Amino acid sequence: MKYSIIGDICPARMLQLPESGFVSSDLTSHFSSRYVVANLEAPIANEVNEGLDHLVFQGRPEFLDHLDFVDAFSLANNHINDLGDDGMASTITSLKEYNIAHNGIFKDVYHPLSVGSVDFIFASDMMNLPFPEDSKFNYLYMYSDDLSETVRHAARSERFVVLYLHTGLLFCRLPSPVIRKRVHELIDLGADMVVTAHSHCFGAVEKYKDSIVCYNLGDFLMDGQSMRRRTSMILNFTLPNTSTKSGPPDYEIEFCQNRNYHVSKLKGLSSISSRIAFHWNSFLLKLPLGIYSVLFNIVYRLNLLSHVLSTLVFLVRKRGLSGAIRQLARRKDEVFRYFYWMRRDRRKTSTDYDAIEVNRKKITTKDLS
């Protein structure tokens, strides 16, 4: 059986549906013969309130008409609780109406998503809003004993265990040492493949023991304001169509890019430059964890600088110099935060909670346009 795992899809904020749909014909053909898993980076809202803060994601249900290339969505991410229990309930109802499977949040006992010989397990390292004590829903926390036991139990079943983690430092292609250490622990417990998303840019592949780790798939479809954010990876792999695993899978990495909210496979010079970045980052992941930890802060700062430059170029091309300056002035608190992050020791950090502080400056979606 053939599988494809893609990164974040956020049907919210400034996302617009182009006349040709969200994915190109080459991707439609590619996905038609595969079981496609993605992360739904927003609850599906019954009604969208344009006056809410831009970091409160409200997925527009009409976009589900055009996301039928996805077979299953992970709901284990930091935005799924943005609209509370009502938002999570409406998301589940909407996905059922479109016959799209889901996993990652649950009411009582967690069960993996079983497809062919694969058990997909979904977890997150944070929620922007904590689940209330009386919430009907729960999720697997990345560093919890519950996740560890879930992986152990799945491994004992002799099925192929794929762990999809929503984790990563924003705009950094590589995992912090603490994330990498936890991923290795989960592989030691029985995970056969680990995939991560959340950093909003693609990363690299690491082989640990006999397992494959694909860090930071990137944003498959989102309204990010840089081409760095709009380039992502697809992880394809194939397994025998049996109920148990039989050795490591054949896998490949493809790159795609979202131009004006239409996603197609990456070609030409853009593909070459992306593969160079991918192979360089994969080389760094061959370093022992101790050496990697020493170098990580330097790598992290270079990643943030690259992101800032990519965003500036994108904004100037899209809005002109004066428009870019106005946008940066409007969001100056977020801009200054990059430089705050650069000064910090990020080696023991797994999350960027300060990006969603309660007392932050509130900006509406309308202000972004």
C-alpha positions in Angstrom: 0.0 0.0 0.0 1.2 3.5 -0.8 1.2 6.4 1.6 1.9 10.1 1.5 2.3 12.3 4.5 2.1 16.1 4.0 2.4 19.0 6.4 0.1 21.7 7.7 -3.1 22.7 5.9 -4.7 25.8 7.4 -8.1 26.6 5.7 -8.3 30.0 7.5 -7.2 33.6 7.5 -6.2 34.9 4.1 -6.3 31.6 2.2 -8.2 31.9 -1.0 -9.4 29.3 -3.5 -7.8 29.7 -7.0 -9.9 28.8 -10.0 -7.7 25.8 -10.6 -8.2 24.5 -7.1 -5.7 23.9 -4.3 -3.5 21.3 -5.9 -2.1 20.9 -9.4 -2.9 18.0 -11.8 0.4 16.4 -11.1 -0.3 16.2 -7.4 -3.9 15.1 -7.9 -2.6 12.2 -10.0 0.1 11.4 -7.4 -2.3 11.5 -4.5 -5.1 9.5 -6.2 -3.1 6.2 -5.8 -2.0 6.9 -2.2 -3.4 7.2 1.3 -2.7 10.8 2.2 -2.3 12.1 5.8 -2.1 15.8 6.6 -2.3 18.1 9.7 -5.4 20.3 9.9 -4.0 23.4 11.4 -7.4 25.0 12.4 -10.7 24.0 13.8 -13.6 24.1 11.3 -15.9 26.9 12.4 -19.7 27.0 11.9 -19.4 30.7 11.5 -16.2 32.8 11.0 -15.8 35.9 13.1 -13.5 38.3 11.2 -13.0 40.4 14.3 -11.0 37.8 16.2 -7.2 37.9 16.8 -5.3 36.6 13.7 -3.8 33.8 15.9 -7.2 32.4 16.6 -7.6 30.2 13.5 -11.1 29.6 12.2 -11.2 27.1 9.4 -13.8 27.9 6.7 -15.9 24.8 6.1 -16.5 25.5 2.3 -12.8 24.8 1.8 -13.3 21.1 2.7 -15.0 20.8 -0.7 -11.5 21.2 -2.2 -9.4 19.1 0.2 -10.7 15.7 -0.9 -7.2 14.7 -1.8 -6.6 14.1 1.9 -7.8 10.8 3.4 -7.1 11.6 7.0 -6.3 14.7 9.1 -4.3 14.9 12.3 -6.1 17.2 14.8 -3.3 17.1 17.3 -1.9 20.6 17.0 -1.6 23.8 18.9 -4.6 25.5 17.1 -7.2 22.8 17.3 -8.6 24.2 20.6 -8.7 27.8 19.4 -12.5 27.8 19.4 -12.9 25.4 22.4 -15.0 22.3 22.6 -17.6 23.7 20.1 -14.8 24.2 17.5 -13.5 20.7 18.0 -17.0 19.2 17.8 -17.8 21.2 14.6 -14.5 20.0 13.1 -15.3 16.4 13.7 -18.8 16.8 12.4 -17.6 18.5 9.2 -14.9 15.9 8.5 -17.5 13.1 8.9 -19.8 14.9 6.4 -16.9 14.9 3.9 -15.9 11.3 4.7 -12.4 12.4 5.8 -10.9 10.4 8.6 -9.4 12.1 11.6 -7.3 11.3 14.7 -5.4 13.1 17.4 -8.1 14.4 19.7 -10.3 11.9 21.6 -13.0 11.7 24.3 -12.1 8.7 26.4 -9.4 6.3 25.3 -6.9 7.0 22.5 -6.8 4.6 19.6 -4.3 4.9 16.7 -5.5 5.4 13.1 -5.1 1.9 11.5 -4.7 1.8 7.8 -3.3 -1.3 6.1 -0.3 -2.5 8.1 0.2 1.0 9.6 -0.8 2.4 13.0 -0.6 6.2 12.8 -0.2 7.9 16.2 -0.7 11.7 16.5 0.6 13.9 19.3 1.4 17.5 20.0 3.9 19.3 22.3 1.6 22.3 23.1 -1.9 23.8 22.9 -2.3 27.6 22.5 -5.2 27.4 24.9 -5.2 24.7 27.6 -8.0 22.2 27.6 -10.5 23.1 30.3 -10.9 20.5 33.1 -14.5 19.9 32.0 -13.5 19.5 28.3 -15.0 16.6 26.4 -11.7 16.2 24.5 -8.1 15.3 25.2 -4.9 14.8 23.2 -1.6 13.0 23.5 1.1 15.2 24.9 4.4 14.6 23.2 6.4 14.2 26.5 3.7 12.2 28.3 3.8 8.7 29.7 0.5 8.1 27.9 2.2 8.6 24.5 5.1 6.4 25.5 2.7 3.6 26.5 0.7 4.1 23.3 3.8 3.6 21.2 4.9 0.5 23.3 1.4 -1.0 22.9 1.3 -0.4 19.1 4.8 -1.8 18.7 3.8 -5.1 20.4 1.1 -5.6 17.8 3.8 -6.1 15.1 2.2 -3.3 13.0 4.3 -0.6 11.4 4.1 2.4 13.8 4.2 5.9 12.3 4.3 8.8 14.8 3.2 12.2 13.6 4.3 14.9 16.1 3.2 18.5 16.0 6.4 20.0 17.3 9.3 22.2 16.3 10.7 25.7 16.8 9.0 28.3 14.6 10.9 28.9 11.3 13.8 26.6 12.1 14.4 23.7 9.7 16.1 21.5 12.3 14.8 20.1 15.7 16.1 21.5 18.9 18.2 18.9 20.8 15.4 18.3 23.3 13.0 17.4 20.5 15.6 15.2 18.8 16.2 13.4 22.1 12.5 12.7 22.6 12.1 11.4 19.1 15.0 9.0 19.7 13.3 7.8 22.9 10.1 7.2 21.1 11.9 5.1 18.4 13.6 3.1 21.2 10.0 2.4 22.5 9.0 1.0 19.1 8.2 3.7 16.6 9.2 2.7 13.1 8.9 6.2 11.5 8.5 9.7 13.0 7.3 12.8 11.1 7.1 16.3 12.6 5.4 19.5 11.5 4.8 23.0 13.0 7.9 25.0 12.3 6.4 26.4 9.1 9.4 25.4 6.9 10.7 22.1 5.6 13.6 20.4 7.3 15.5 17.1 6.8 15.6 13.4 7.2 17.5 11.4 9.9 18.0 7.7 10.1 18.1 6.5 13.7 18.7 2.8 14.2 16.4 1.2 11.6 13.9 4.0 11.7 13.3 7.1 9.5 12.7 10.5 11.0 11.4 13.3 8.8 11.7 16.6 10.6 9.5 19.6 9.7 7.4 18.8 6.7 6.5 22.5 6.4 3.3 24.2 5.4 1.6 22.4 2.5 -1.2 25.0 2.2 -1.2 28.1 4.4 -1.1 31.9 4.0 2.5 32.4 5.1 4.2 35.6 3.9 7.4 34.1 2.5 8.3 31.5 -0.1 10.4 29.8 2.6 7.1 29.1 4.4 5.4 28.1 1.2 7.8 25.3 0.3 7.2 22.0 1.9 8.1 18.3 1.7 6.0 15.2 0.9 7.1 12.0 2.5 6.1 9.0 0.3 6.5 5.4 1.4 5.3 2.0 0.5 4.5 -1.0 2.6 3.0 -4.5 1.7 -0.7 -4.5 2.1 -0.8 -6.8 5.0 -1.9 -6.5 8.6 1.7 -6.7 10.0 4.9 -5.0 9.1 7.6 -6.7 7.1 10.8 -4.7 7.2 11.7 -1.0 6.5 9.7 0.7 3.8 10.9 2.2 0.5 10.5 6.0 0.9 11.2 9.2 -1.0 11.0 12.9 -0.4 9.4 15.3 -2.8 9.2 19.1 -2.6 6.2 21.2 -3.5 5.4 24.9 -3.4 2.3 26.9 -2.7 2.1 29.8 -5.2 -1.0 31.9 -4.8 -2.6 29.1 -2.8 -2.1 26.6 -5.7 0.3 23.8 -4.7 2.4 22.0 -7.3 5.6 19.9 -7.4 8.8 22.0 -7.2 10.9 22.1 -10.4 13.9 23.9 -11.8 16.2 26.1 -9.7 13.8 26.2 -6.8 13.9 22.4 -6.6 17.7 22.4 -6.8 18.2 25.0 -4.0 15.6 23.2 -1.8 17.4 19.9 -2.2 20.7 21.5 -1.3 19.2 22.9 1.9 17.6 19.5 2.6 20.9 17.5 2.2 22.9 20.0 4.2 20.4 19.7 7.1 20.3 16.0 6.8 24.1 16.0 7.1 23.9 18.0 10.3 21.5 15.3 11.7 24.3 12.7 11.2 26.2 14.4 14.0 26.0 12.8 17.5 23.5 14.5 19.7 26.2 16.0 21.9 28.0 17.7 19.0 24.7 18.7 17.5 23.7 20.4 20.7 26.8 22.5 20.8 26.2 23.8 17.3 22.4 24.2 17.4 22.2 27.8 18.6 24.3 28.9 15.6 22.2 26.9 13.2 19.0 28.3 14.8 20.1 31.9 14.4 21.0 31.4 10.8 17.6 29.9 10.2 15.8 32.9 11.7 17.9 35.3 9.7 17.1 33.4 6.6 13.4 33.5 7.5 13.5 37.3 8.1 15.2 37.9 4.7 12.8 35.6 2.9 9.8 37.4 4.4 11.2 40.8 3.5 11.7 39.8 -0.1 8.2 38.3 -0.3 6.5 41.4 1.2 8.3 43.8 -1.1 7.4 41.8 -4.2 3.8 41.5 -3.1 3.1 44.9 -1.6 5.9 47.1 -2.7 8.4 48.8 -0.4 5.9 51.2 1.2 3.3 48.4 1.7 6.0 46.1 3.2 7.1 48.8 5.7 3.4 49.4 6.8 2.9 45.7 7.3 6.1 45.4 9.4 5.2 48.4 11.4 1.7 47.0 12.1 3.3 43.7 13.3 6.5 45.2 14.9 6.0 43.2 18.1 6.3 39.9 16.2 9.3 41.2 14.2 11.1 42.1 17.5 10.4 38.7 18.9 12.7 37.1 16.2 15.6 39.0 17.7 14.6 38.1 21.2 14.6 34.4 20.1 18.0 34.8 18.5 19.5 35.9 21.9 18.2 32.9 23.8 19.7 29.5 24.3 17.2 27.4 22.3 18.8 23.9 22.9 16.4 22.9 25.6 13.3 24.4 24.1 10.6 22.6 22.3 7.9 25.3 22.0 7.5 29.0 21.4 4.7 29.8 23.9 5.7 33.5 24.0 4.4 33.9 20.5 0.8 33.5 21.8 1.1 35.5 25.1 -2.3 36.7 26.3 -1.1 40.3 26.5 0.3 40.4 23.0 -0.9 43.0 20.5 -4.0 41.7 18.9 -4.3 41.9 15.1 -7.3 40.8 13.1 -7.3 38.9 9.8 -8.5 42.1 8.1 -5.4 43.9 9.4 -3.2 41.4 7.7 -4.6 42.0 4.2 
